[in-house]
Amino acid sequence: MLSSFEVKGNYIDIRNRQIYPALIKVSDQKIASITRLETPQEQYILPGFIDAHIHIESSMVSPAAFSQAAAPFGTVATVSDPHEIANVCGLEGVYYMIENARQAAVKIHFGAPSCVPATGFETAGAVIGTADINTLMQHPDIYYLAEMMNFPGVLHDDPEILAKIAAAKASGKPVDGHAPGLRGTAAAKYIAAGISTDHECTSQEEALDKLAHGMKILIREGSAAKNFEALVPLFHTHPQQLMFCSDDKHPDELVKGHINQLVSRAIAAGYELFDVLYAACLAPIHHYGLKVGDLSIGAPADFIVVEDTRSFKVLQTYINGQLVAEKGKSLESFSSPASINHFSRNIVSPADFAVHVDSAFEQVNVQVIVALDGQLITLAETATLKTGNGELLADTQQDVLKIAVVNRYHEAPVSIGFIKNFGLQYGAIASSVAHDSHNIVVVGVDNAVMADAANAIINSKGGISIRNKEETLCMSLPIAGLMTDKPAAAAAAEYELLDLAAKKLGTALKAPFMTLSFMALPVIPSLKMTDKGLFNVDSFNFTSVY
């Protein structure tokens, strides 16, 4: 690696809101000088892009493999909450992510997971208590208290929740929020507790309410939740309080683009270049105190070279003065990571997926989860289902299928309900990526195919699977049942095969496995299915399927 080199281009000076041709000299991994030139250049140089909130685990690859995929799109850093693996493996999982990220070129800044388990309404694999948070806050590779999902705990002054927030404040580290739909006096109290960001807004009205109380809003566009179009007009009114994030991004989409896509979309929509780039490149550095260069003299040499200021096609990505990606290709090497798992479940039988009813009834009214494409929230409806042999049957004509959650940590009865909008005409799909506790979630048309899909995951100790008419396919996720040990390109190819197979079964969902992964999350409205039963998030209690 060269200790010093020079790069020419039109320098995009975001802080001073100007662009001019320049010669940038790098020495000892830092920006040594920026010299103005007389002749305009063909390419542009700017600070690299930062994903202000992402769960690396949702990409289904290790941090090092994620870096290989993201760096070619100009990503130089992330703000990453490892609460997915923490819910499975506890502190051991957090430390696993930190250690693997040392092999990554992209600067991955982890937070301390604040809600493990996310709630007491599902079975998780670990607990991270206040003492653990205090320990993590002293760790040099922990930069913030990750999303405080337990907003009811904040609003009701739960002592443990307030103690975790206090630990972050004492260490001088910010606290991330997670409060979907929270507004008015409740939002004001939540924010006043010291919570500084939110990535769950789905409307301008909700975001403006939180902005008015001093919160910063992350514009999210991931594989499941897509809020860019709703929130991007905030650049007209609050450009200094915005950041971009993906939250959860599956491997097939990660290999096609990252934060660069949001930048080009915002510019194409007519928003001010420097405002958009501040949100994408600098705002996360300032808010989280990231160890990332802002392309100023003396800063770490983290920057990108792009073709133009419209498409933002990335030509080169430099991190700590090293060229890590060029012309869409990663220059990082990859080695298969060590594994960590925590998966303990015997196989299930078709009988485990039966919803029994009195044989005297020919049909029964049930509550139904309504999945929404591109959203983490769900709706609730009722449906009338026929019975057979003393059990309730799914109805493909009504598009009311069975949903089940299988405890992956120990033997327990299977939890079963009904769901709409998955559209399967045959078969089943299943996943051990099931936010936040990551039990096995299955949607299918009958008991037998659901058992086959679940057992494929149990036998692999984690993965995503599909049962079609001919066979059962499974993508193994040996790292905590969340991540593969393969590079991102291989993961994307394998994932795309299962995604296509799911769509051949009839689903119209853009990302069926990503949507499936949020159907067991009892902290986002409205109706969800956990391993303990059907849960009404609005009233925050369990409810009957009938």
C-alpha positions in Angstrom: 0.0 0.0 0.0 1.4 3.4 -1.0 2.1 5.7 1.9 1.2 8.8 -0.2 -0.5 9.5 -3.5 -2.6 12.1 -5.3 -6.0 12.2 -6.8 -7.5 14.9 -9.1 -11.1 15.7 -9.5 -13.8 18.3 -9.0 -13.8 18.6 -5.2 -17.3 18.7 -3.7 -16.8 20.7 -0.5 -20.0 20.0 1.3 -19.4 22.1 4.4 -18.7 25.3 2.4 -21.2 24.4 -0.3 -18.9 24.7 -3.3 -17.3 22.6 -6.0 -14.0 23.3 -7.6 -11.2 21.4 -9.4 -8.6 20.2 -6.9 -5.6 18.0 -6.4 -6.0 16.0 -3.2 -2.8 14.6 -1.6 -3.0 11.6 0.7 -0.2 10.8 3.1 -0.1 8.2 5.9 -3.8 7.4 5.6 -4.9 11.0 6.0 -5.7 14.0 3.8 -2.4 15.9 3.6 -3.5 18.8 1.3 -6.2 20.1 -1.0 -4.9 22.3 -3.8 -7.2 24.3 -6.1 -6.6 23.7 -9.8 -7.4 25.9 -12.7 -8.7 23.2 -15.1 -12.1 21.5 -14.5 -11.8 17.8 -14.1 -14.0 15.0 -15.5 -14.6 13.2 -12.2 -15.8 14.3 -8.8 -14.3 13.7 -5.3 -16.4 13.8 -2.1 -16.6 12.2 1.3 -17.9 8.6 1.3 -21.5 7.5 2.0 -22.6 6.4 5.5 -25.6 4.2 6.3 -26.9 5.8 9.5 -28.8 2.7 10.7 -28.4 -0.9 9.6 -28.5 -4.4 11.0 -25.7 -6.1 9.1 -27.2 -9.4 10.0 -30.2 -8.7 7.8 -27.9 -8.8 4.8 -27.4 -12.4 5.7 -23.6 -12.1 5.4 -20.8 -11.4 7.9 -19.6 -7.8 8.5 -16.5 -8.5 6.3 -18.6 -9.8 3.5 -21.0 -6.9 3.8 -18.0 -4.5 3.4 -17.1 -6.3 0.1 -20.6 -5.7 -1.2 -21.1 -2.1 0.0 -17.7 -0.4 -0.6 -18.0 -0.5 -4.4 -21.1 1.7 -4.1 -19.2 4.3 -2.1 -20.1 3.2 1.4 -17.2 4.0 3.7 -19.0 3.5 7.1 -22.1 2.3 8.8 -23.9 2.8 12.1 -24.8 -0.7 12.9 -27.1 -2.2 15.6 -26.1 -5.8 16.3 -29.3 -6.6 18.2 -30.3 -9.4 15.8 -27.4 -11.6 16.8 -27.6 -10.2 20.4 -31.1 -11.6 20.7 -29.7 -15.0 19.7 -26.3 -15.0 21.4 -26.2 -12.1 23.8 -22.9 -10.3 24.5 -21.0 -13.2 22.8 -22.8 -12.2 19.5 -22.0 -8.5 19.9 -18.3 -9.3 20.4 -18.4 -11.7 17.4 -19.6 -8.9 15.2 -17.0 -6.5 16.5 -14.2 -9.0 15.9 -15.3 -10.0 12.4 -15.7 -6.3 11.5 -12.0 -5.8 12.1 -11.5 -7.7 8.8 -13.7 -5.2 6.9 -12.5 -2.1 5.1 -15.8 -0.3 5.6 -15.8 1.3 9.1 -18.6 -0.5 11.0 -19.6 1.4 14.1 -21.6 -0.7 16.5 -24.1 0.2 19.1 -25.1 -1.5 22.4 -28.4 -3.3 21.9 -30.8 -1.7 24.3 -33.7 -4.2 24.1 -32.6 -7.8 24.4 -35.0 -9.4 24.5 -37.1 -6.8 22.6 -40.1 -7.6 24.8 -41.2 -10.4 27.1 -43.9 -11.4 24.5 -41.6 -13.7 22.6 -38.8 -16.1 23.5 -35.3 -14.9 22.8 -31.9 -16.6 23.2 -30.3 -14.1 25.6 -30.7 -11.1 27.9 -28.6 -8.0 27.9 -29.3 -6.2 31.2 -28.3 -2.8 32.6 -24.9 -4.1 33.9 -24.1 -5.4 30.4 -25.0 -2.0 28.9 -22.7 -0.3 31.3 -19.9 -2.7 30.2 -20.6 -2.2 26.5 -20.6 1.6 27.0 -17.0 1.4 28.1 -16.0 -0.5 25.0 -14.1 1.6 22.5 -15.9 0.0 19.6 -19.4 0.8 20.9 -20.5 4.3 19.8 -24.1 4.6 20.9 -27.1 3.0 22.7 -28.9 1.3 19.9 -32.6 1.7 19.1 -34.8 2.0 22.2 -37.7 -0.1 21.0 -39.4 -0.3 24.3 -41.0 3.1 24.1 -43.8 2.1 26.5 -41.0 1.5 29.1 -39.7 5.0 28.5 -43.1 6.6 28.7 -43.9 4.7 31.9 -40.5 5.4 33.5 -39.4 1.8 33.7 -36.3 1.9 36.0 -34.2 -0.5 33.9 -34.9 1.3 30.6 -34.1 4.7 32.2 -30.9 3.2 33.7 -29.7 2.0 30.2 -30.4 5.5 28.8 -28.5 7.0 31.8 -25.5 4.7 31.1 -25.3 6.1 27.5 -25.6 9.7 28.7 -22.9 9.1 31.3 -20.5 7.8 28.6 -21.4 10.8 26.3 -22.8 8.5 23.7 -26.1 9.2 21.8 -29.3 7.1 22.1 -31.1 5.9 19.0 -34.9 5.7 18.9 -37.6 3.4 17.6 -41.1 4.7 18.1 -43.3 3.9 15.1 -46.4 6.2 15.1 -45.6 8.0 18.3 -46.7 11.6 18.2 -47.8 14.5 20.4 -47.1 14.5 24.2 -46.0 10.9 24.1 -43.3 11.6 21.5 -42.2 14.7 23.4 -41.7 12.7 26.6 -39.9 9.9 24.7 -37.5 12.4 23.1 -37.0 14.4 26.3 -35.7 11.2 27.9 -32.6 11.7 25.7 -33.5 9.8 22.6 -32.1 11.6 19.6 -33.1 9.8 16.4 -35.9 7.8 14.8 -35.9 5.7 11.7 -39.5 4.4 11.9 -41.4 7.4 10.5 -43.7 6.5 7.6 -45.2 10.0 7.0 -44.2 13.6 6.9 -46.7 14.4 9.6 -45.1 12.0 12.0 -41.6 13.1 11.2 -42.5 16.8 11.5 -43.9 16.1 14.9 -40.7 14.5 16.1 -38.5 17.1 14.4 -40.3 19.8 16.3 -39.1 18.3 19.5 -35.5 18.3 18.3 -35.2 14.7 17.1 -33.2 13.8 14.0 -35.0 11.7 11.3 -33.4 8.9 9.3 -34.9 8.4 5.9 -35.2 4.7 5.5 -35.2 2.6 2.4 -34.6 -1.0 2.9 -35.8 -4.3 1.5 -38.9 -4.4 3.6 -39.6 -0.8 4.8 -39.5 1.8 2.1 -40.2 5.3 3.4 -38.0 7.4 1.0 -40.8 8.9 -1.1 -42.8 9.8 2.0 -40.0 11.5 3.8 -37.6 13.0 1.2 -39.6 16.3 1.0 -38.3 17.0 4.5 -35.2 18.3 2.7 -37.2 21.4 1.9 -37.6 22.2 5.6 -35.2 20.3 7.8 -32.1 19.4 5.8 -29.7 19.6 8.8 -31.7 17.1 10.8 -31.8 14.2 8.3 -29.7 11.1 7.5 -30.2 8.1 5.2 -30.4 4.5 6.3 -31.4 1.1 5.0 -32.2 -0.6 8.4 -32.6 -4.0 6.8 -31.3 -4.9 3.4 -31.3 -8.4 1.9 -28.3 -9.6 -0.1 -30.0 -9.5 -3.5 -30.6 -5.8 -3.1 -27.3 -5.1 -1.4 -25.2 -6.2 -4.4 -27.2 -3.8 -6.6 -26.7 -0.6 -4.6 -26.7 1.1 -1.2 -26.9 4.7 0.0 -25.7 5.9 -3.4 -29.1 5.0 -4.7 -30.9 7.3 -2.3 -28.5 10.1 -3.1 -29.1 9.9 -6.8 -32.9 9.6 -6.3 -32.9 12.6 -4.1 -30.9 14.7 -6.6 -33.1 13.5 -9.5 -36.1 14.6 -7.5 -34.7 18.2 -7.4 -33.4 18.4 -3.9 -30.4 20.6 -3.1 -27.1 18.7 -3.8 -25.3 19.9 -0.7 -28.2 19.2 1.6 -28.5 15.6 0.3 -24.8 15.0 0.6 -24.6 16.4 4.1 -27.3 13.8 5.1 -25.5 11.0 3.3 -21.9 11.8 4.2 -21.4 14.2 7.1 -24.5 14.2 9.4 -23.8 10.7 10.8 -20.2 11.6 11.6 -21.3 14.7 13.6 -24.1 13.0 15.4 -22.4 9.7 16.4 -18.8 10.9 16.6 -17.7 8.4 14.0 -14.0 7.9 13.2 -14.7 8.7 9.6 -13.0 11.3 7.4 -14.9 14.3 6.1 -12.4 15.1 3.3 -10.8 17.9 5.2 -7.1 18.3 5.8 -5.8 16.1 8.5 -8.9 13.8 8.5 -8.7 10.1 7.7 -8.6 9.6 3.9 -12.1 8.1 3.5 -13.5 9.4 0.2 -15.0 8.4 -3.1 -14.5 9.3 -6.7 -17.7 9.5 -8.8 -18.5 9.9 -12.4 -20.9 12.8 -12.1 -23.3 14.5 -9.7 -26.4 13.0 -11.2 -26.0 9.2 -11.2 -23.2 9.2 -8.6 -21.7 6.2 -10.2 -18.8 5.3 -8.0 -15.4 4.9 -9.8 -13.2 4.4 -6.7 -13.6 4.1 -2.9 -10.8 4.9 -0.6 -10.8 4.1 3.1 -7.9 5.1 5.4 -6.0 6.0 2.2 -6.4 2.5 0.7 -8.2 1.9 -2.6 -10.7 -0.8 -1.5 -13.1 -0.8 -4.5 -12.8 0.3 -8.2 -15.3 0.3 -11.1 -17.8 -1.7 -9.2 -15.5 -4.3 -7.9 -14.2 -4.9 -4.4 -10.5 -5.2 -3.9 -10.9 -6.8 -0.4 -9.9 -10.4 0.2 -12.4 -12.7 1.9 -12.0 -15.6 4.2 -14.9 -17.7 5.5 -15.7 -16.5 9.1 -15.9 -18.7 12.2 -19.4 -19.7 13.2 -21.5 -19.1 16.3 -25.0 -20.6 16.5 -27.2 -21.2 19.5 -29.9 -23.4 17.8 -31.6 -26.2 19.7 -34.9 -27.7 18.4 -36.1 -31.1 17.4 -38.0 -31.6 14.1 -41.7 -30.9 14.0 -44.6 -32.9 12.6 -47.6 -31.7 10.5 -49.8 -32.3 13.6 -47.9 -29.5 15.4 -49.4 -27.0 12.9 -53.1 -27.9 13.5 -55.5 -25.3 14.8 -58.1 -27.4 16.6 -61.8 -26.5 16.8 -65.0 -28.1 17.9 -66.0 -30.6 15.2 -69.6 -29.3 15.5 -68.6 -26.0 13.7 -68.4 -26.0 9.9 -66.9 -22.5 9.8 -65.3 -20.2 12.3 -64.5 -16.4 12.4 -60.8 -15.7 13.0 -58.5 -12.7 13.4 -56.1 -12.3 10.5 -52.8 -10.5 10.2 -52.7 -8.4 7.1 -49.2 -8.1 5.7 -48.4 -4.9 3.8 -45.8 -4.8 1.0 -43.0 -2.5 1.7 -44.0 -1.9 5.3 -43.1 -3.4 8.7 -46.5 -2.5 10.1 -49.5 -4.8 9.6 -53.2 -4.4 9.7 -55.9 -6.6 11.3 -59.0 -8.1 9.7 -61.4 -10.9 10.4 -62.2 -13.8 8.1 -64.5 -16.8 8.0 -62.7 -20.1 7.5 -64.0 -23.6 6.9 -63.1 -26.6 9.1 -62.1 -30.1 8.4 -61.4 -33.1 10.7 -61.7 -30.8 13.7 -59.3 -28.1 12.6 -59.3 -24.8 10.9 -58.2 -24.8 7.3 -56.3 -22.1 5.3 -58.2 -20.7 2.3 -56.1 -19.8 -0.7 -59.1 -18.3 -2.5 -59.4 -15.7 0.3 -55.6 -15.5 0.5 -55.9 -16.4 4.2 -52.9 -18.7 5.0 -51.5 -20.2 8.1 -48.7 -18.5 9.9 -46.7 -20.3 12.6 -43.8 -19.5 14.9 -41.6 -22.4 16.1 -39.4 -21.8 19.2 -35.8 -22.4 18.1 -34.2 -22.3 21.5 -36.0 -25.2 23.2 -38.9 -27.6 22.8 -42.3 -25.8 23.0 -45.7 -26.0 21.3 -45.9 -24.3 17.9 -47.8 -21.0 17.9 -50.3 -20.7 15.0 -52.5 -18.1 13.5 -53.6 -16.8 10.1 -52.3 -14.2 7.7 -53.3 -12.4 4.5 -51.5 -11.0 1.4 -48.7 -13.6 1.0 -50.7 -15.1 -1.9 -49.2 -18.6 -1.9 -51.3 -21.0 -3.9 -49.3 -24.0 -2.8 -46.4 -24.8 -0.4 -44.8 -22.8 2.3 -41.9 -20.4 3.0 -40.0 -20.3 6.3 -37.1 -18.3 7.9 -35.1 -18.3 11.1 -34.5 -14.6 10.4 -37.5 -13.5 12.3 -37.1 -10.1 14.1 -36.2 -9.7 16.8 -35.9 -13.0 18.6 -35.3 -15.1 15.5 -37.5 -18.1 16.1 -38.6 -19.9 13.0 -41.6 -18.2 11.2 -43.5 -20.1 8.6 -46.4 -19.2 6.2 -48.1 -22.0 4.2 -51.2 -23.5 2.9 -51.3 -26.7 5.0 -49.7 -28.5 7.9 -47.5 -30.9 5.9 -45.8 -28.3 3.7 -45.3 -26.0 6.7 -43.6 -28.8 8.7 -41.3 -29.6 5.7 -40.2 -26.0 5.4 -39.6 -25.7 9.2 -37.7 -28.9 9.4 -35.3 -27.9 6.6 -34.3 -24.9 8.7 -34.1 -27.0 11.9 -31.8 -29.6 10.1 -29.6 -26.7 8.9 -29.6 -25.0 12.3 -30.8 -21.9 10.6 -31.7 -20.6 7.2 -34.5 -19.6 4.9 -36.5 -22.3 3.1 -39.3 -23.0 0.6 -41.5 -26.0 0.1 -42.9 -26.2 -3.5 -44.6 -29.0 -5.3 -41.3 -30.8 -6.2 -38.9 -30.3 -3.3 -37.8 -28.3 -0.3 -35.1 -25.7 -0.9 -33.0 -24.2 1.9 -30.4 -21.5 2.2 -28.3 -22.4 5.2 -27.4 -19.6 7.6 -24.9 -21.2 10.0 -23.9 -18.0 11.8 -26.5 -17.7 14.5 -29.2 -18.8 12.1 -28.9 -15.3 10.6 -25.9 -15.2 8.3 -24.1 -17.3 5.7 -20.4 -17.8 5.8 -20.2 -17.1 2.1 -19.4 -13.8 0.2 -22.2 -11.5 -0.6 -22.4 -12.3 -4.3 -22.8 -16.0 -3.5 -25.4 -15.2 -0.8 -27.3 -13.0 -3.2 -27.4 -15.7 -5.9 -28.7 -18.3 -3.5 -31.2 -15.9 -2.0 -32.5 -14.9 -5.5 -33.2 -18.6 -6.3 -35.4 -18.9 -3.2 -37.0 -15.6 -3.8 -37.9 -16.6 -7.4 -39.2 -19.9 -6.2 -41.5 -18.2 -3.6 -42.9 -15.9 -6.3 -43.7 -18.9 -8.5 -45.9 -20.1 -5.6 -48.1 -17.0 -6.2 -46.8 -14.3 -3.8 -46.9 -10.8 -5.2 -44.8 -9.4 -2.4 -41.6 -7.7 -3.6 -39.5 -9.2 -0.9 -41.5 -12.1 0.6 -38.8 -13.4 2.9 -38.1 -9.9 4.2 -41.8 -9.3 4.9 -42.0 -12.7 6.5 -39.1 -11.8 8.9 -41.1 -9.0 10.5 -44.4 -10.9 11.1 -43.2 -12.0 14.5 -42.0 -8.6 15.7 -44.3 -7.5 18.6 -43.0 -3.9 18.8 -44.4 -2.7 15.5 -48.2 -2.4 15.0 -50.7 -3.9 14.6 -51.1 -7.6 14.8 -48.1 -10.1 15.0 -47.5 -13.7 15.7 -44.9 -14.7 18.2 -43.8 -18.1 19.6 -46.1 -17.4 22.6 -49.2 -16.5 20.5 -51.1 -13.9 18.5 -50.1 -10.4 19.8 -52.0 -7.2 19.5 -49.3 -4.4 19.5 -51.9 -1.6 19.7 -53.2 -2.9 23.0 -49.9 -4.6 23.9 -51.4 -7.9 24.9 -52.0 -11.4 23.6 -55.3 -12.0 21.8 -57.2 -15.1 20.6 -57.0 -16.3 17.0 -60.8 -16.9 17.2 
